[in-house]
Amino acid sequence: MMPLIAVVVAYLVGGIPFGYLLVRWKTGGDVRAKGSGNIGATNVLRTTGRTVAVATLLLDIAKGVFAVWLADKLSDGSPLWMSLAALAVMTGHAFPVFLKFQGGKAVASFIGAFLYLTPVPMIAVLVVFVIVVAATRQISMGSIIAAGSLPLATWLIEHPPSIIILATLVAAVFVIYRHRANIERIRSGTESVFRFGNPQ
């Protein structure tokens, strides 16, 4: 029963829309009405500034870490329940009950969840992310390639139980699917390039 509770909590924690809340607190506005309409850190950066964007990013990563940590503690380290919690926190971020199931792309919660579940592969993938963003200046391209790289990195580096490999595959497909509009813009050459915001 306790592991199942951990998964439910993971979904609910994932659904806490930090980007929405911080922008509302900072400006009184709705971040969903600006930029790409996304509640994640990238749109917060473009529309509100660096400080709020960094806070959004760190809090969204933290909820991923917390979700898998809680599942670890409540399931005695079960790879199955930790994997389910990782996917649940991502689902909560993308489809938050608190915002009528209209959320973000789950990249930060993905990072946090798998930093706990598969730490070394995720660090390797984050290096790939930085390289791709530096080369293309596109956050979306970095996110897509990094997510797609995690299953292979996990298998090569850690050789974990098969359920964890499966979780990385599902998570990668989920993140890439959430970027389908970005993929179309990348193909058409109209995708936004990364600039580190204004000094707010």
URURLIN-V428046 format. One record per backbone hydrogen bond with DSSP energy under -0.5 kcal/mol. CO is the residue of the C=O (numbers start at 1). NH is the residue of the N-H. Records with the same first field share a line. If there is no record, write none. Layout:
# URURLIN-V428046
CO = NH / NH
This chain:
# URURLIN-V428046
1 = 5
2 = 6
3 = 7
4 = 8
5 = 9
6 = 10
7 = 11
8 = 12
9 = 13
10 = 14
11 = 15
13 = 16
15 = 17
16 = 18
17 = 21
18 = 22
19 = 23
20 = 24
21 = 25
22 = 26
23 = 27 / 28 / 29
24 = 28
29 = 31
30 = 33
31 = 34
34 = 37
40 = 44
41 = 45
42 = 46
43 = 47
44 = 48 / 49
49 = 53
50 = 54
51 = 55
52 = 56
53 = 57
54 = 58
55 = 59
56 = 60
57 = 61
58 = 62
59 = 63
60 = 64
61 = 65
62 = 66
63 = 67
64 = 68
65 = 69
66 = 70
67 = 71
68 = 72
69 = 73
70 = 74
71 = 75
72 = 77
78 = 82
79 = 83
80 = 84
81 = 85
82 = 86
83 = 87
84 = 88
85 = 89
86 = 90
87 = 91
88 = 92
89 = 93
90 = 94
91 = 95
93 = 96 / 104
94 = 103
96 = 99 / 101
97 = 100
99 = 102
101 = 103
106 = 110
107 = 111
108 = 112
109 = 113
110 = 114
111 = 115
112 = 116
113 = 117
114 = 118
118 = 122
119 = 123
120 = 124
121 = 125
122 = 126
123 = 127
124 = 128
125 = 129
126 = 130
127 = 131
128 = 132
129 = 133
130 = 134
131 = 135
132 = 136
133 = 137
137 = 194
138 = 142
139 = 143
140 = 144
141 = 145
142 = 146
143 = 147
144 = 148
145 = 149
146 = 150
147 = 150 / 151
149 = 153
150 = 154
151 = 155
152 = 156
153 = 157
154 = 158 / 159
161 = 164 / 165
162 = 166
163 = 167
164 = 168
165 = 169
166 = 170
167 = 171
168 = 172
169 = 173
170 = 174
171 = 175
172 = 176
173 = 177
174 = 178
175 = 179
176 = 179
177 = 180
179 = 183
180 = 184
181 = 185
182 = 186
183 = 187
184 = 188
185 = 189 / 190 / 191
186 = 189
195 = 197
198 = 50
